[in-house]
């Protein structure tokens, strides 16, 4: 049911027709279609953030913010729900601990992190730009702006794992080292020659000129 809903929303944006029984492969094709239709990474992130926002009625978003303000309890509850509800999309995961900044300085150890063993979406898409722009950044934005819950996603592009940490603000995009990661050689959203050049995949977010110059230094 959930994969069908997600495919429907993507197809709606693309103006595409769906097969009678959309599956995960359909989802990957449609997600790649978003990259092709919206080559600007900022537009890709905005499309997905809008889809996430529109998936829930406004009253539900407001109710969530009211009954679950940022706290240790709500962060740990979100981690449990994330592990239960995201299996169909990203694969098996486990709730684990993480250091979370607290008011007044310092950190506390909360069971507010979710470790995805091997992200099904990253493995299927074979594109770091798809991970960043169609998952990581818009998901962080949705939780922060619509639900009032800080969330940081940290994918590991080597072993394809990913860690969701609730209650932790993500680093500013310009300071995120992942934005200068060259994409996979087999990335279907980029030419092999471009990937071999060692530059970031063209679907990845762009660093501001000053940050890019610093990275090249």
N, C-alpha and C positions, 0 to 999 in steps of 0.2 A: 504493500500500500504506500509506504513512504517513498520508495524509489519511483513509483508511478507518479506521485504528487510532484516530486522534484523534477522529473522529466517533463511533466506537463508545464511547470513554471518556466523551465528553460526553453521549451518549444514555443511557448507563448511569446517570449522575448524575441526569439529568432524568427517567428512566423513560420515555423516548420510543422509538418504533420508527424504524428506519433504512430508507431506500429501498434497493433491491437494489444500486445503484451510487452510493454517496455521493460527492459531489464538493466542490469548494471552497465553492460556494453553500450546500450542506448544512451545512458547517462554520460558516459565518457565521450561519446561522439558529440552529444549536444554541448557539453562543457567546452570541448575543443571549438565548437562553432561559436561560442561566446568570444573566445580568443581571436578568432578570425574576423568576426563582425566588429569587434571593439578592440583594435590593435593597441590603443592607449591603455596602459595598465591601470591608470586611475579610473577609466571608464569601466573596465572589467570589475574592479573592486566595488564601484558604485552600483553596478547592476546586481551583483550578488548580495550586497548589503541591503539593497531595496527588496530583493526577493525574500530574504530572511525576515525583514520587517513586515512585509505584506502577508507572510505566512501565518501570522498571529493577529487577532483582532486588537485594536488599540486598547480596549478595556482590559484585556489580559496582560498587555505590557505594563499598563499603569498599576494593575493589581499586583503584579510580580514585584515591581519596585517598592510598593507600599508594604507588602508582607515579608519581603526578603531583602532588606537593605544590606549593604556590604558588612559582613561580620564573619567570624570564624565559622559559626554554625552554617550560614548560608553558603560560604565558599566550599565547605566540606560536603554539604548537601548537593550542591551543583556538581561536585566531582563524582559523587555516587550516581547521580542521575545521568551524567555524561557517559560513564562507563556502561551503564545499562542500555541507554538509548542510541548510542553511536555505533554499535557493533556492525549493523547492516551497511554503514557507510565507510568506516575506516578499518574495521576488523577488530579482533579481540584486544581488550585493554584491561588494565588493573589500576585500582586506586592506590596511590602511594603518598609519601610525605614530601613536603617541600618547605623551604624557609620562606616565610611571607613577611614583608615589612609591616610594622604595626605603628600605631600612633605614638608619638613621643620618641621615635627613633628605635633602632634595634629590630630584631626579627624574632618570630616565633615559628616553631615547627607545627604545621597543620597537615592533616590528611586531606589536602585540597588539590592534589595533583593526579592526573590520569596519564599513565604511560601506555601509549598505543604500541603494540609489539612490532607491527609491520604495517604501515598505512596502506590500506587497499587502494585508496584513491591515488596516492603518489606512485605506487607500483604500476597501476593501470595507465595513468596519464603519461608517465615517463617524462614529466616536464616540471622543473622547479618553479617556473613562472606560474603554472597552473596551481601549484601548491600555495605559492605566496599570494597570488591575486584573486584566485577563486575559492580559497579556503582560509588560510592563516589571517591575512589582514582584514577581510570583511567580517570574519567570525569575531575577531577581537573588537572590531568597531561596533558590531551589533550588540555584543554583551555590554560594552562600556556605555554606548550612547542610548540604547533602547532599554536595557535591563538594569543599568547602573552597577554592573558587576565587572570589576577589572578582571581581565583574562589575558594570559600570555601563552601563545603556542610556539613551541620550539621544535621544528622538524630536524631530524638528523638525515641529511641527504646521502650518507654513506650506508647506514643499515636500514633506512626507510622507516625508522621508528619516529614517534612524535610525542612530546609531552605537553599536556594542557595544564596550566597552573592557574587556578582561580584565586582571586584576591591580589594578584600581582599585575601591575601596569606594564604593558609592553614597552620596549625601548622605542623612541621616535624612529620612524622609518629610515631617516637619513643616517641614523647611527647603527642600524641593524646590519651586521656583517653578512647576512644572508643575501642582501640585495646585490652584492658583487660576486656571488657564486656563479661560475660558468655553468651553463645547463648541461644536462646529460648529452653524451655524444649521439644517442639515438632519439633525442627529443624530436617528436613529430611536428612541433610548432616552430622549428628553426631548421635551417639548412645545416648539413654536416660541416660544411666549410666554415660557417659562422660559429658553430659550436667548437670546432678545433682551434679557432682563433684565440681562445682563452678569455674572451670577453663574456660578460653576463648575457644570458639568453635575452633576446630582444623583447620577450614577453615579461621580463622581470621589471620591478619598479626601477626608476632611474634615480641615481643620487644627484643631489644638487651639485653644480660645478665645483664649488669649494671642497665638498666632501669627496667628490670623485678625484680631484687633484691630489688630495691628501692620501687617498687610497693608492694612487699611482706612484706616490713619492717613495 
